[in-house]
Amino acid sequence: MNSDAYDAIVIGAGAAGLSAALVLGRARRRVLVLDGGPPRNAAAAHVNGYLGIDGLSPLELLAVGRTQVEKLGVAVREGIASHVEAADGGFAVHVGSDTLRTKHVVVAAGITDSLPGLGGLSEGFGVDIFHCPYCHGYEVAGERLAVVATQPMSGHQVRMVRQWSDDVVFFLNDTIELGAEERRVFAARGVEVVDGPVNEIVRRDGALRGVRAGEAVHEVDAVFVAPTMVLNLDALAGFELEMTDTPMGPVVAADPMGATNVPGLWAAGNVADAGSQVISAAAQGAKVGAMINGTLVEEDWSLASAP
Ligand SMILES: Cc1cc2nc3c(=O)[nH]c(=O)nc-3n(C[C@H](O)[C@H](O)[C@H](O)COP(=O)(O)OP(=O)(O)OC[C@H]3O[C@@H](n4cnc5c(N)ncnc54)[C@H](O)[C@@H]3O)c2cc1C
């Protein structure tokens, strides 16, 4: 391995990637974090549900984390890892016209949320249109909440959202079919069901007004939808990374410590667990950081014990 090689290159400067870098930096490892752009939750005003943080925005949280790791000597570079390949017993990571060498790679590149092409939806995503009641349910609790079905997972989503309000309307949007017995249960839970397609999320002066289904506009205070989650894994296309199916879609198959089927390639955060909130993504990153350091420590001791 080239002596200029990093101990680890972290792809993604979100909660998972920066947490891996924090542990590695504190273990005095040579680390580079590639910051490819905004995190998944950039549109949201606050990171909710993270113990000890109250009111910090997603970008502020990452800015604090970035400063913290840089103080430890971790390099953070703006740039997208375009391609990763096996090289020289480790990896070569291509960024722009540069090829960087590393012993380990942490894939912490997160998810891109692909929303259905429904007018008014993308404008409000993260503001008054949400996917995760754990992230935003408390802030809209008790209000009139819509769940617009976009995929089979929406059937689960509406059951969850009902916990945050007893005024929930479920738009089937020609996506979910309910039988008579299911309709009876929805009625018993006090959830209104609207049949037929949704045509538009109606906004006025930038604010959500309601959901238009046919001619009728149903006024609501917030909308929940289930986006299609696309993993940001293009740079890893050269590896036969094992994937695992989950109700939210396929994710990288990583063991509880973040190890993938490719030795030296680790996964943390939403790429390995699409349901992770920020705090869990950070925890997964921290675990991966410790595992990489532990692996490098053992390599040094094995070398020392060789006759
Ligand atoms: C609208 C919205 C609101 C949310 N609100 C909350 C909330 O209030 N509380 C909460 O706990 N969770 C919230 N979440 C979930 C939260 O966004 C995720 O849990 C968290 O972002 C996962 O962290 P991560 O590090 O895995 O991914 P990310 O935070 O998405 O970070 C991945 C980073 O990798 C970068 N990247 C991608 N590809 C490359 C590449 N090839 N090279 C270099 N960099 C790359 C991306 O640009 C991104 O910066 C919300 C999600 C959404 C969509």
The ligand as an SDF file (V2000), in Angstrom:
LIG
                    3D

 53 58  0  0  0  0  0  0  0  0999 V2000
  -37.2520   16.1940    4.6170 C   0  0  0  0  0  0  0  0  0  0  0  0
  -36.5630   15.3420    5.6470 C   0  0  0  0  0  0  0  0  0  0  0  0
  -36.5510   15.7420    6.9660 C   0  0  0  0  0  0  0  0  0  0  0  0
  -35.9360   14.9610    7.9350 C   0  0  0  0  0  0  0  0  0  0  0  0
  -35.9840   15.3650    9.2340 N   0  0  0  0  0  0  0  0  0  0  0  0
  -35.3760   14.6340   10.1770 C   0  0  0  0  0  0  0  0  0  0  0  0
  -35.4300   15.0380   11.5570 C   0  0  0  0  0  0  0  0  0  0  0  0
  -36.0390   16.0500   11.9080 O   0  0  0  0  0  0  0  0  0  0  0  0
  -34.7940   14.2570   12.4610 N   0  0  0  0  0  0  0  0  0  0  0  0
  -34.1230   13.1150   12.1040 C   0  0  0  0  0  0  0  0  0  0  0  0
  -33.5560   12.4710   12.9790 O   0  0  0  0  0  0  0  0  0  0  0  0
  -34.0770   12.7130   10.8110 N   0  0  0  0  0  0  0  0  0  0  0  0
  -34.6680   13.4460    9.8460 C   0  0  0  0  0  0  0  0  0  0  0  0
  -34.6230   13.0320    8.5410 N   0  0  0  0  0  0  0  0  0  0  0  0
  -33.8260   11.8340    8.1900 C   0  0  0  0  0  0  0  0  0  0  0  0
  -32.3610   12.2530    7.9940 C   0  0  0  0  0  0  0  0  0  0  0  0
  -32.2730   13.0620    6.8470 O   0  0  0  0  0  0  0  0  0  0  0  0
  -31.4650   11.0270    7.8550 C   0  0  0  0  0  0  0  0  0  0  0  0
  -31.6350   10.2030    8.9860 O   0  0  0  0  0  0  0  0  0  0  0  0
  -29.9890   11.4190    7.7800 C   0  0  0  0  0  0  0  0  0  0  0  0
  -29.7880   12.4260    6.8080 O   0  0  0  0  0  0  0  0  0  0  0  0
  -29.1360   10.1950    7.4490 C   0  0  0  0  0  0  0  0  0  0  0  0
  -27.7830   10.5630    7.5340 O   0  0  0  0  0  0  0  0  0  0  0  0
  -26.7080    9.9930    6.4970 P   0  0  0  0  0  0  0  0  0  0  0  0
  -25.4060   10.5090    6.9820 O   0  0  0  0  0  0  0  0  0  0  0  0
  -26.8930    8.5480    6.3000 O   0  0  0  0  0  0  0  0  0  0  0  0
  -27.0960   10.6680    5.0960 O   0  0  0  0  0  0  0  0  0  0  0  0
  -27.0920   12.2100    4.6670 P   0  0  0  0  0  0  0  0  0  0  0  0
  -27.3520   13.0770    5.8220 O   0  0  0  0  0  0  0  0  0  0  0  0
  -28.0160   12.3300    3.5130 O   0  0  0  0  0  0  0  0  0  0  0  0
  -25.6000   12.4620    4.1980 O   0  0  0  0  0  0  0  0  0  0  0  0
  -25.0680   11.8470    3.0440 C   0  0  0  0  0  0  0  0  0  0  0  0
  -24.1410   12.8380    2.3840 C   0  0  0  0  0  0  0  0  0  0  0  0
  -23.3960   12.1870    1.3500 O   0  0  0  0  0  0  0  0  0  0  0  0
  -23.3120   13.0570    0.2300 C   0  0  0  0  0  0  0  0  0  0  0  0
  -22.9920   12.2560   -0.9590 N   0  0  0  0  0  0  0  0  0  0  0  0
  -23.8140   11.4920   -1.7150 C   0  0  0  0  0  0  0  0  0  0  0  0
  -23.1210   10.8960   -2.7080 N   0  0  0  0  0  0  0  0  0  0  0  0
  -21.8270   11.2950   -2.5670 C   0  0  0  0  0  0  0  0  0  0  0  0
  -20.6290   11.0240   -3.2940 C   0  0  0  0  0  0  0  0  0  0  0  0
  -20.6210   10.1920   -4.3500 N   0  0  0  0  0  0  0  0  0  0  0  0
  -19.4770   11.6220   -2.8970 N   0  0  0  0  0  0  0  0  0  0  0  0
  -19.4580   12.4510   -1.8200 C   0  0  0  0  0  0  0  0  0  0  0  0
  -20.5660   12.7340   -1.0870 N   0  0  0  0  0  0  0  0  0  0  0  0
  -21.7380   12.1590   -1.4600 C   0  0  0  0  0  0  0  0  0  0  0  0
  -24.6770   13.7260    0.2100 C   0  0  0  0  0  0  0  0  0  0  0  0
  -24.6540   14.9200   -0.5290 O   0  0  0  0  0  0  0  0  0  0  0  0
  -24.8960   13.9840    1.7080 C   0  0  0  0  0  0  0  0  0  0  0  0
  -24.3330   15.1960    2.1090 O   0  0  0  0  0  0  0  0  0  0  0  0
  -35.2800   13.7580    7.5610 C   0  0  0  0  0  0  0  0  0  0  0  0
  -35.2820   13.3590    6.2200 C   0  0  0  0  0  0  0  0  0  0  0  0
  -35.9240   14.1270    5.2690 C   0  0  0  0  0  0  0  0  0  0  0  0
  -35.9450   13.6670    3.8370 C   0  0  0  0  0  0  0  0  0  0  0  0
  1  2  1  0
  2  3  1  0
  2 52  2  0
  3  4  2  0
  4  5  1  0
  4 50  1  0
  5  6  2  0
  6  7  1  0
  6 13  1  0
  7  8  2  0
  7  9  1  0
  9 10  1  0
 10 11  2  0
 10 12  1  0
 12 13  2  0
 13 14  1  0
 14 15  1  0
 14 50  1  0
 15 16  1  0
 16 17  1  0
 16 18  1  0
 18 19  1  0
 18 20  1  0
 20 21  1  0
 20 22  1  0
 22 23  1  0
 23 24  1  0
 24 25  2  0
 24 26  1  0
 24 27  1  0
 27 28  1  0
 28 29  2  0
 28 30  1  0
 28 31  1  0
 31 32  1  0
 32 33  1  0
 33 34  1  0
 33 48  1  0
 34 35  1  0
 35 36  1  0
 35 46  1  0
 36 37  1  0
 36 45  1  0
 37 38  2  0
 38 39  1  0
 39 40  1  0
 39 45  2  0
 40 41  1  0
 40 42  2  0
 42 43  1  0
 43 44  2  0
 44 45  1  0
 46 47  1  0
 46 48  1  0
 48 49  1  0
 50 51  2  0
 51 52  1  0
 52 53  1  0
M  END
$$$$
